[in-house]
Amino acid sequence: MCSRIDYFSSDRADEYGNELKNQVEERLKFLASGVKPRKNIDVMKEVYNKIVNKKTEDETLLKKKTKKKKVKTVEDEEVNVQEEEQVEVEKPKKKKKAKVEA
């Protein structure tokens, strides 16, 4: 079962293998002492939820680390205004066509 999960899943994780190993040990305890083991579907759901939660936590941490705040100052705004004015000045002017009367 673990090899199928590894083959078909997009992320490699050892959580499934560890939990399935624990589940086998629970079943052996059931044979020895009669303690009822967890169902396979419950174990798979628990592992899936752990992996999804871990992914979302990792993504939020990554977003927090890469998120940078840019503080605008008055000097930055003045530079931007000056650059815009220079662009407007550098635009070529259109020549007016002379009207020819016939």
Backbone as XML, in Angstrom:
<?xml version="1.0"?>
<chain id="A" units="angstrom">
  <residue number="1" name="MET">
    <atom name="N" x="0.820" y="-1.187" z="0.000"/>
    <atom name="CA" x="0.000" y="0.000" z="0.000"/>
    <atom name="C" x="0.872" y="1.262" z="0.000"/>
  </residue>
  <residue number="2" name="CYS">
    <atom name="N" x="1.940" y="1.255" z="0.762"/>
    <atom name="CA" x="2.833" y="2.418" z="0.827"/>
    <atom name="C" x="3.483" y="2.701" z="-0.520"/>
  </residue>
  <residue number="3" name="SER">
    <atom name="N" x="3.855" y="1.655" z="-1.235"/>
    <atom name="CA" x="4.484" y="1.866" z="-2.541"/>
    <atom name="C" x="3.493" y="2.475" z="-3.523"/>
  </residue>
  <residue number="4" name="ARG">
    <atom name="N" x="2.241" y="2.127" z="-3.449"/>
    <atom name="CA" x="1.235" y="2.740" z="-4.312"/>
    <atom name="C" x="1.043" y="4.213" z="-3.968"/>
  </residue>
  <residue number="5" name="ILE">
    <atom name="N" x="1.017" y="4.491" z="-2.707"/>
    <atom name="CA" x="0.867" y="5.890" z="-2.280"/>
    <atom name="C" x="2.062" y="6.702" z="-2.764"/>
  </residue>
  <residue number="6" name="ASP">
    <atom name="N" x="3.262" y="6.188" z="-2.609"/>
    <atom name="CA" x="4.453" y="6.894" z="-3.078"/>
    <atom name="C" x="4.433" y="7.102" z="-4.584"/>
  </residue>
  <residue number="7" name="TYR">
    <atom name="N" x="3.959" y="6.106" z="-5.309"/>
    <atom name="CA" x="3.966" y="6.189" z="-6.768"/>
    <atom name="C" x="2.952" y="7.214" z="-7.279"/>
  </residue>
  <residue number="8" name="PHE">
    <atom name="N" x="1.755" y="7.206" z="-6.710"/>
    <atom name="CA" x="0.694" y="8.048" z="-7.236"/>
    <atom name="C" x="0.610" y="9.428" z="-6.597"/>
  </residue>
  <residue number="9" name="SER">
    <atom name="N" x="1.276" y="9.673" z="-5.505"/>
    <atom name="CA" x="1.181" y="10.986" z="-4.872"/>
    <atom name="C" x="2.211" y="11.935" z="-5.467"/>
  </residue>
  <residue number="10" name="SER">
    <atom name="N" x="1.891" y="13.216" z="-5.425"/>
    <atom name="CA" x="2.807" y="14.216" z="-5.962"/>
    <atom name="C" x="3.899" y="14.570" z="-4.950"/>
  </residue>
  <residue number="11" name="ASP">
    <atom name="N" x="3.612" y="14.378" z="-3.672"/>
    <atom name="CA" x="4.588" y="14.685" z="-2.624"/>
    <atom name="C" x="5.050" y="13.400" z="-1.954"/>
  </residue>
  <residue number="12" name="ARG">
    <atom name="N" x="6.341" y="13.305" z="-1.741"/>
    <atom name="CA" x="6.896" y="12.145" z="-1.044"/>
    <atom name="C" x="6.904" y="12.445" z="0.453"/>
  </residue>
  <residue number="13" name="ALA">
    <atom name="N" x="6.250" y="11.572" z="1.208"/>
    <atom name="CA" x="6.217" y="11.754" z="2.652"/>
    <atom name="C" x="6.247" y="10.380" z="3.316"/>
  </residue>
  <residue number="14" name="ASP">
    <atom name="N" x="6.938" y="10.305" z="4.450"/>
    <atom name="CA" x="7.023" y="9.018" z="5.144"/>
    <atom name="C" x="5.930" y="8.847" z="6.200"/>
  </residue>
  <residue number="15" name="GLU">
    <atom name="N" x="5.019" y="9.816" z="6.286"/>
    <atom name="CA" x="3.960" y="9.727" z="7.283"/>
    <atom name="C" x="3.055" y="8.515" z="7.048"/>
  </residue>
  <residue number="16" name="TYR">
    <atom name="N" x="2.714" y="8.266" z="5.784"/>
    <atom name="CA" x="1.856" y="7.115" z="5.485"/>
    <atom name="C" x="2.527" y="5.808" z="5.918"/>
  </residue>
  <residue number="17" name="GLY">
    <atom name="N" x="3.793" y="5.655" z="5.581"/>
    <atom name="CA" x="4.510" y="4.438" z="5.943"/>
    <atom name="C" x="4.598" y="4.233" z="7.444"/>
  </residue>
  <residue number="18" name="ASN">
    <atom name="N" x="4.885" y="5.316" z="8.158"/>
    <atom name="CA" x="4.983" y="5.223" z="9.623"/>
    <atom name="C" x="3.643" y="4.846" z="10.256"/>
  </residue>
  <residue number="19" name="GLU">
    <atom name="N" x="2.570" y="5.467" z="9.783"/>
    <atom name="CA" x="1.263" y="5.168" z="10.363"/>
    <atom name="C" x="0.795" y="3.764" z="10.006"/>
  </residue>
  <residue number="20" name="LEU">
    <atom name="N" x="1.089" y="3.312" z="8.786"/>
    <atom name="CA" x="0.708" y="1.945" z="8.425"/>
    <atom name="C" x="1.502" y="0.917" z="9.242"/>
  </residue>
  <residue number="21" name="LYS">
    <atom name="N" x="2.747" y="1.237" z="9.542"/>
    <atom name="CA" x="3.545" y="0.364" z="10.403"/>
    <atom name="C" x="2.926" y="0.306" z="11.801"/>
  </residue>
  <residue number="22" name="ASN">
    <atom name="N" x="2.534" y="1.478" z="12.310"/>
    <atom name="CA" x="1.864" y="1.513" z="13.617"/>
    <atom name="C" x="0.560" y="0.726" z="13.599"/>
  </residue>
  <residue number="23" name="GLN">
    <atom name="N" x="-0.142" y="0.787" z="12.472"/>
    <atom name="CA" x="-1.394" y="0.064" z="12.357"/>
    <atom name="C" x="-1.169" y="-1.454" z="12.376"/>
  </residue>
  <residue number="24" name="VAL">
    <atom name="N" x="-0.111" y="-1.912" z="11.736"/>
    <atom name="CA" x="0.218" y="-3.344" z="11.778"/>
    <atom name="C" x="0.524" y="-3.763" z="13.213"/>
  </residue>
  <residue number="25" name="GLU">
    <atom name="N" x="1.273" y="-2.916" z="13.935"/>
    <atom name="CA" x="1.593" y="-3.219" z="15.336"/>
    <atom name="C" x="0.319" y="-3.246" z="16.189"/>
  </residue>
  <residue number="26" name="GLU">
    <atom name="N" x="-0.631" y="-2.346" z="15.900"/>
    <atom name="CA" x="-1.904" y="-2.357" z="16.627"/>
    <atom name="C" x="-2.657" y="-3.666" z="16.378"/>
  </residue>
  <residue number="27" name="ARG">
    <atom name="N" x="-2.609" y="-4.142" z="15.147"/>
    <atom name="CA" x="-3.304" y="-5.395" z="14.827"/>
    <atom name="C" x="-2.646" y="-6.595" z="15.519"/>
  </residue>
  <residue number="28" name="LEU">
    <atom name="N" x="-1.337" y="-6.543" z="15.654"/>
    <atom name="CA" x="-0.648" y="-7.615" z="16.394"/>
    <atom name="C" x="-1.040" y="-7.583" z="17.869"/>
  </residue>
  <residue number="29" name="LYS">
    <atom name="N" x="-1.169" y="-6.366" z="18.428"/>
    <atom name="CA" x="-1.615" y="-6.230" z="19.820"/>
    <atom name="C" x="-3.038" y="-6.754" z="19.981"/>
  </residue>
  <residue number="30" name="PHE">
    <atom name="N" x="-3.858" y="-6.542" z="18.931"/>
    <atom name="CA" x="-5.228" y="-7.038" z="18.974"/>
    <atom name="C" x="-5.252" y="-8.563" z="19.084"/>
  </residue>
  <residue number="31" name="LEU">
    <atom name="N" x="-4.361" y="-9.207" z="18.327"/>
    <atom name="CA" x="-4.307" y="-10.672" z="18.393"/>
    <atom name="C" x="-3.824" y="-11.154" z="19.756"/>
  </residue>
  <residue number="32" name="ALA">
    <atom name="N" x="-2.910" y="-10.386" z="20.370"/>
    <atom name="CA" x="-2.344" y="-10.799" z="21.653"/>
    <atom name="C" x="-3.250" y="-10.450" z="22.837"/>
  </residue>
  <residue number="33" name="SER">
    <atom name="N" x="-3.804" y="-9.216" z="22.819"/>
    <atom name="CA" x="-4.532" y="-8.767" z="24.009"/>
    <atom name="C" x="-6.009" y="-8.462" z="23.769"/>
  </residue>
  <residue number="34" name="GLY">
    <atom name="N" x="-6.416" y="-8.319" z="22.524"/>
    <atom name="CA" x="-7.825" y="-8.041" z="22.244"/>
    <atom name="C" x="-8.167" y="-6.570" z="22.137"/>
  </residue>
  <residue number="35" name="VAL">
    <atom name="N" x="-7.159" y="-5.683" z="22.180"/>
    <atom name="CA" x="-7.400" y="-4.243" z="22.048"/>
    <atom name="C" x="-7.719" y="-3.949" z="20.579"/>
  </residue>
  <residue number="36" name="LYS">
    <atom name="N" x="-8.871" y="-3.311" z="20.353"/>
    <atom name="CA" x="-9.345" y="-3.076" z="18.997"/>
    <atom name="C" x="-8.446" y="-2.054" z="18.277"/>
  </residue>
  <residue number="37" name="PRO">
    <atom name="N" x="-7.964" y="-2.373" z="17.062"/>
    <atom name="CA" x="-7.118" y="-1.422" z="16.317"/>
    <atom name="C" x="-7.977" y="-0.383" z="15.584"/>
  </residue>
  <residue number="38" name="ARG">
    <atom name="N" x="-7.315" y="0.699" z="15.138"/>
    <atom name="CA" x="-8.007" y="1.722" z="14.356"/>
    <atom name="C" x="-8.323" y="1.184" z="12.961"/>
  </residue>
  <residue number="39" name="LYS">
    <atom name="N" x="-9.331" y="1.748" z="12.334"/>
    <atom name="CA" x="-9.681" y="1.363" z="10.970"/>
    <atom name="C" x="-8.710" y="2.028" z="9.996"/>
  </residue>
  <residue number="40" name="ASN">
    <atom name="N" x="-8.496" y="1.352" z="8.878"/>
    <atom name="CA" x="-7.553" y="1.851" z="7.888"/>
    <atom name="C" x="-7.975" y="3.211" z="7.336"/>
  </residue>
  <residue number="41" name="ILE">
    <atom name="N" x="-9.264" y="3.396" z="7.075"/>
    <atom name="CA" x="-9.744" y="4.666" z="6.521"/>
    <atom name="C" x="-9.500" y="5.819" z="7.490"/>
  </residue>
  <residue number="42" name="ASP">
    <atom name="N" x="-9.644" y="5.550" z="8.787"/>
    <atom name="CA" x="-9.404" y="6.589" z="9.792"/>
    <atom name="C" x="-7.926" y="6.975" z="9.837"/>
  </residue>
  <residue number="43" name="VAL">
    <atom name="N" x="-7.059" y="5.980" z="9.740"/>
    <atom name="CA" x="-5.618" y="6.248" z="9.757"/>
    <atom name="C" x="-5.222" y="7.080" z="8.540"/>
  </residue>
  <residue number="44" name="MET">
    <atom name="N" x="-5.746" y="6.717" z="7.362"/>
    <atom name="CA" x="-5.402" y="7.450" z="6.137"/>
    <atom name="C" x="-5.894" y="8.894" z="6.200"/>
  </residue>
  <residue number="45" name="LYS">
    <atom name="N" x="-7.100" y="9.107" z="6.743"/>
    <atom name="CA" x="-7.630" y="10.474" z="6.870"/>
    <atom name="C" x="-6.774" y="11.307" z="7.817"/>
  </residue>
  <residue number="46" name="GLU">
    <atom name="N" x="-6.349" y="10.722" z="8.927"/>
    <atom name="CA" x="-5.506" y="11.438" z="9.884"/>
    <atom name="C" x="-4.192" y="11.865" z="9.243"/>
  </residue>
  <residue number="47" name="VAL">
    <atom name="N" x="-3.571" y="10.951" z="8.517"/>
    <atom name="CA" x="-2.294" y="11.271" z="7.879"/>
    <atom name="C" x="-2.482" y="12.342" z="6.817"/>
  </residue>
  <residue number="48" name="TYR">
    <atom name="N" x="-3.536" y="12.220" z="6.026"/>
    <atom name="CA" x="-3.812" y="13.214" z="4.988"/>
    <atom name="C" x="-4.000" y="14.593" z="5.606"/>
  </residue>
  <residue number="49" name="ASN">
    <atom name="N" x="-4.774" y="14.680" z="6.672"/>
    <atom name="CA" x="-5.000" y="15.962" z="7.344"/>
    <atom name="C" x="-3.701" y="16.537" z="7.902"/>
  </residue>
  <residue number="50" name="LYS">
    <atom name="N" x="-2.835" y="15.682" z="8.448"/>
    <atom name="CA" x="-1.537" y="16.156" z="8.949"/>
    <atom name="C" x="-0.700" y="16.752" z="7.820"/>
  </residue>
  <residue number="51" name="ILE">
    <atom name="N" x="-0.685" y="16.065" z="6.688"/>
    <atom name="CA" x="0.119" y="16.532" z="5.556"/>
    <atom name="C" x="-0.426" y="17.846" z="5.011"/>
  </residue>
  <residue number="52" name="VAL">
    <atom name="N" x="-1.753" y="17.955" z="4.878"/>
    <atom name="CA" x="-2.364" y="19.182" z="4.367"/>
    <atom name="C" x="-2.094" y="20.338" z="5.313"/>
  </residue>
  <residue number="53" name="ASN">
    <atom name="N" x="-2.237" y="20.109" z="6.614"/>
    <atom name="CA" x="-1.975" y="21.165" z="7.591"/>
    <atom name="C" x="-0.518" y="21.598" z="7.555"/>
  </residue>
  <residue number="54" name="LYS">
    <atom name="N" x="0.381" y="20.645" z="7.401"/>
    <atom name="CA" x="1.808" y="20.963" z="7.343"/>
    <atom name="C" x="2.116" y="21.797" z="6.106"/>
  </residue>
  <residue number="55" name="LYS">
    <atom name="N" x="1.488" y="21.453" z="4.968"/>
    <atom name="CA" x="1.701" y="22.215" z="3.736"/>
    <atom name="C" x="1.230" y="23.650" z="3.893"/>
  </residue>
  <residue number="56" name="THR">
    <atom name="N" x="0.037" y="23.830" z="4.447"/>
    <atom name="CA" x="-0.487" y="25.189" z="4.602"/>
    <atom name="C" x="0.360" y="25.997" z="5.563"/>
  </residue>
  <residue number="57" name="GLU">
    <atom name="N" x="0.855" y="25.374" z="6.624"/>
    <atom name="CA" x="1.743" y="26.081" z="7.549"/>
    <atom name="C" x="3.041" y="26.472" z="6.865"/>
  </residue>
  <residue number="58" name="ASP">
    <atom name="N" x="3.604" y="25.551" z="6.067"/>
    <atom name="CA" x="4.838" y="25.851" z="5.353"/>
    <atom name="C" x="4.636" y="26.977" z="4.345"/>
  </residue>
  <residue number="59" name="GLU">
    <atom name="N" x="3.496" y="26.966" z="3.651"/>
    <atom name="CA" x="3.216" y="28.012" z="2.671"/>
    <atom name="C" x="3.044" y="29.368" z="3.336"/>
  </residue>
  <residue number="60" name="THR">
    <atom name="N" x="2.360" y="29.403" z="4.482"/>
    <atom name="CA" x="2.181" y="30.683" z="5.164"/>
    <atom name="C" x="3.508" y="31.204" z="5.701"/>
  </residue>
  <residue number="61" name="LEU">
    <atom name="N" x="4.363" y="30.305" z="6.190"/>
    <atom name="CA" x="5.673" y="30.746" z="6.654"/>
    <atom name="C" x="6.505" y="31.276" z="5.502"/>
  </residue>
  <residue number="62" name="LEU">
    <atom name="N" x="6.422" y="30.629" z="4.356"/>
    <atom name="CA" x="7.164" y="31.077" z="3.191"/>
    <atom name="C" x="6.667" y="32.438" z="2.723"/>
  </residue>
  <residue number="63" name="LYS">
    <atom name="N" x="5.356" y="32.636" z="2.738"/>
    <atom name="CA" x="4.798" y="33.927" z="2.348"/>
    <atom name="C" x="5.244" y="35.020" z="3.301"/>
  </residue>
  <residue number="64" name="LYS">
    <atom name="N" x="5.270" y="34.721" z="4.602"/>
    <atom name="CA" x="5.687" y="35.714" z="5.579"/>
    <atom name="C" x="7.149" y="36.087" z="5.393"/>
  </residue>
  <residue number="65" name="LYS">
    <atom name="N" x="7.981" y="35.105" z="5.050"/>
    <atom name="CA" x="9.403" y="35.377" z="4.864"/>
    <atom name="C" x="9.663" y="36.178" z="3.600"/>
  </residue>
  <residue number="66" name="THR">
    <atom name="N" x="8.915" y="35.897" z="2.533"/>
    <atom name="CA" x="9.167" y="36.578" z="1.264"/>
    <atom name="C" x="8.425" y="37.895" z="1.145"/>
  </residue>
  <residue number="67" name="LYS">
    <atom name="N" x="7.468" y="38.145" z="2.001"/>
    <atom name="CA" x="6.693" y="39.371" z="1.925"/>
    <atom name="C" x="7.527" y="40.536" z="2.459"/>
  </residue>
  <residue number="68" name="LYS">
    <atom name="N" x="7.745" y="41.519" z="1.605"/>
    <atom name="CA" x="8.522" y="42.686" z="1.997"/>
    <atom name="C" x="7.643" y="43.920" z="1.869"/>
  </residue>
  <residue number="69" name="LYS">
    <atom name="N" x="7.764" y="44.783" z="2.821"/>
    <atom name="CA" x="7.011" y="46.019" z="2.777"/>
    <atom name="C" x="7.899" y="47.129" z="2.250"/>
  </residue>
  <residue number="70" name="LYS">
    <atom name="N" x="7.384" y="47.862" z="1.275"/>
    <atom name="CA" x="8.129" y="48.985" z="0.725"/>
    <atom name="C" x="7.534" y="50.260" z="1.289"/>
  </residue>
  <residue number="71" name="VAL">
    <atom name="N" x="8.366" y="51.035" z="1.929"/>
    <atom name="CA" x="7.921" y="52.271" z="2.535"/>
    <atom name="C" x="8.259" y="53.406" z="1.578"/>
  </residue>
  <residue number="72" name="LYS">
    <atom name="N" x="7.224" y="54.146" z="1.180"/>
    <atom name="CA" x="7.450" y="55.268" z="0.278"/>
    <atom name="C" x="7.824" y="56.504" z="1.089"/>
  </residue>
  <residue number="73" name="THR">
    <atom name="N" x="8.772" y="57.194" z="0.579"/>
    <atom name="CA" x="9.162" y="58.437" z="1.223"/>
    <atom name="C" x="8.844" y="59.585" z="0.276"/>
  </residue>
  <residue number="74" name="VAL">
    <atom name="N" x="8.947" y="60.769" z="0.792"/>
    <atom name="CA" x="8.695" y="61.951" z="-0.025"/>
    <atom name="C" x="9.731" y="62.029" z="-1.143"/>
  </residue>
  <residue number="75" name="GLU">
    <atom name="N" x="10.961" y="61.641" z="-0.863"/>
    <atom name="CA" x="12.011" y="61.683" z="-1.868"/>
    <atom name="C" x="11.686" y="60.757" z="-3.037"/>
  </residue>
  <residue number="76" name="ASP">
    <atom name="N" x="11.162" y="59.563" z="-2.748"/>
    <atom name="CA" x="10.789" y="58.619" z="-3.804"/>
    <atom name="C" x="9.714" y="59.209" z="-4.705"/>
  </residue>
  <residue number="77" name="GLU">
    <atom name="N" x="8.727" y="59.876" z="-4.107"/>
    <atom name="CA" x="7.654" y="60.470" z="-4.895"/>
    <atom name="C" x="8.186" y="61.584" z="-5.769"/>
  </residue>
  <residue number="78" name="GLU">
    <atom name="N" x="9.105" y="62.396" z="-5.258"/>
    <atom name="CA" x="9.690" y="63.464" z="-6.059"/>
    <atom name="C" x="10.458" y="62.899" z="-7.251"/>
  </residue>
  <residue number="79" name="VAL">
    <atom name="N" x="11.174" y="61.820" z="-7.039"/>
    <atom name="CA" x="11.917" y="61.189" z="-8.123"/>
    <atom name="C" x="10.954" y="60.682" z="-9.181"/>
  </residue>
  <residue number="80" name="ASN">
    <atom name="N" x="9.869" y="60.071" z="-8.775"/>
    <atom name="CA" x="8.892" y="59.563" z="-9.726"/>
    <atom name="C" x="8.258" y="60.700" z="-10.524"/>
  </residue>
  <residue number="81" name="VAL">
    <atom name="N" x="7.970" y="61.809" z="-9.876"/>
    <atom name="CA" x="7.384" y="62.954" z="-10.568"/>
    <atom name="C" x="8.373" y="63.510" z="-11.569"/>
  </residue>
  <residue number="82" name="GLN">
    <atom name="N" x="9.625" y="63.624" z="-11.198"/>
    <atom name="CA" x="10.641" y="64.154" z="-12.108"/>
    <atom name="C" x="10.805" y="63.240" z="-13.316"/>
  </residue>
  <residue number="83" name="GLU">
    <atom name="N" x="10.792" y="61.947" z="-13.108"/>
    <atom name="CA" x="10.927" y="61.018" z="-14.220"/>
    <atom name="C" x="9.741" y="61.134" z="-15.169"/>
  </residue>
  <residue number="84" name="GLU">
    <atom name="N" x="8.545" y="61.310" z="-14.661"/>
    <atom name="CA" x="7.372" y="61.451" z="-15.508"/>
    <atom name="C" x="7.460" y="62.726" z="-16.328"/>
  </residue>
  <residue number="85" name="GLU">
    <atom name="N" x="7.933" y="63.802" z="-15.717"/>
    <atom name="CA" x="8.066" y="65.055" z="-16.440"/>
    <atom name="C" x="9.082" y="64.925" z="-17.561"/>
  </residue>
  <residue number="86" name="GLN">
    <atom name="N" x="10.177" y="64.230" z="-17.327"/>
    <atom name="CA" x="11.185" y="64.055" z="-18.355"/>
    <atom name="C" x="10.631" y="63.251" z="-19.514"/>
  </residue>
  <residue number="87" name="VAL">
    <atom name="N" x="9.832" y="62.265" z="-19.244"/>
    <atom name="CA" x="9.242" y="61.447" z="-20.301"/>
    <atom name="C" x="8.331" y="62.295" z="-21.160"/>
  </residue>
  <residue number="88" name="GLU">
    <atom name="N" x="7.548" y="63.154" z="-20.521"/>
    <atom name="CA" x="6.646" y="64.011" z="-21.283"/>
    <atom name="C" x="7.419" y="64.991" z="-22.157"/>
  </residue>
  <residue number="89" name="VAL">
    <atom name="N" x="8.526" y="65.498" z="-21.698"/>
    <atom name="CA" x="9.325" y="66.450" z="-22.456"/>
    <atom name="C" x="9.986" y="65.763" z="-23.640"/>
  </residue>
  <residue number="90" name="GLU">
    <atom name="N" x="10.377" y="64.530" z="-23.481"/>
    <atom name="CA" x="11.107" y="63.824" z="-24.523"/>
    <atom name="C" x="10.221" y="63.326" z="-25.658"/>
  </residue>
  <residue number="91" name="LYS">
    <atom name="N" x="8.896" y="63.424" z="-25.531"/>
    <atom name="CA" x="8.009" y="62.966" z="-26.588"/>
    <atom name="C" x="8.154" y="63.880" z="-27.811"/>
  </residue>
  <residue number="92" name="PRO">
    <atom name="N" x="8.221" y="63.289" z="-29.011"/>
    <atom name="CA" x="8.348" y="64.135" z="-30.209"/>
    <atom name="C" x="7.027" y="64.856" z="-30.491"/>
  </residue>
  <residue number="93" name="LYS">
    <atom name="N" x="7.160" y="66.078" z="-30.976"/>
    <atom name="CA" x="5.972" y="66.868" z="-31.282"/>
    <atom name="C" x="5.529" y="66.571" z="-32.705"/>
  </residue>
  <residue number="94" name="LYS">
    <atom name="N" x="4.236" y="66.550" z="-32.905"/>
    <atom name="CA" x="3.687" y="66.305" z="-34.232"/>
    <atom name="C" x="3.708" y="67.599" z="-35.042"/>
  </residue>
  <residue number="95" name="LYS">
    <atom name="N" x="4.073" y="67.442" z="-36.294"/>
    <atom name="CA" x="4.104" y="68.611" z="-37.184"/>
    <atom name="C" x="2.713" y="68.810" z="-37.788"/>
  </residue>
  <residue number="96" name="LYS">
    <atom name="N" x="2.335" y="70.068" z="-37.891"/>
    <atom name="CA" x="1.042" y="70.372" z="-38.491"/>
    <atom name="C" x="1.190" y="70.353" z="-40.004"/>
  </residue>
  <residue number="97" name="LYS">
    <atom name="N" x="0.239" y="69.774" z="-40.659"/>
    <atom name="CA" x="0.255" y="69.737" z="-42.130"/>
    <atom name="C" x="-0.252" y="71.062" z="-42.652"/>
  </residue>
  <residue number="98" name="ALA">
    <atom name="N" x="0.422" y="71.545" z="-43.653"/>
    <atom name="CA" x="0.001" y="72.826" z="-44.254"/>
    <atom name="C" x="-1.160" y="72.556" z="-45.194"/>
  </residue>
  <residue number="99" name="LYS">
    <atom name="N" x="-2.144" y="73.436" z="-45.121"/>
    <atom name="CA" x="-3.301" y="73.280" z="-45.971"/>
    <atom name="C" x="-2.970" y="73.836" z="-47.346"/>
  </residue>
  <residue number="100" name="VAL">
    <atom name="N" x="-3.284" y="73.067" z="-48.345"/>
    <atom name="CA" x="-3.033" y="73.511" z="-49.720"/>
    <atom name="C" x="-4.369" y="73.888" z="-50.333"/>
  </residue>
  <residue number="101" name="GLU">
    <atom name="N" x="-4.428" y="75.145" z="-50.779"/>
    <atom name="CA" x="-5.690" y="75.624" z="-51.376"/>
    <atom name="C" x="-5.580" y="75.490" z="-52.888"/>
  </residue>
  <residue number="102" name="ALA">
    <atom name="N" x="-6.606" y="74.991" z="-53.494"/>
    <atom name="CA" x="-6.567" y="74.809" z="-54.948"/>
    <atom name="C" x="-7.485" y="75.749" z="-55.647"/>
  </residue>
</chain>
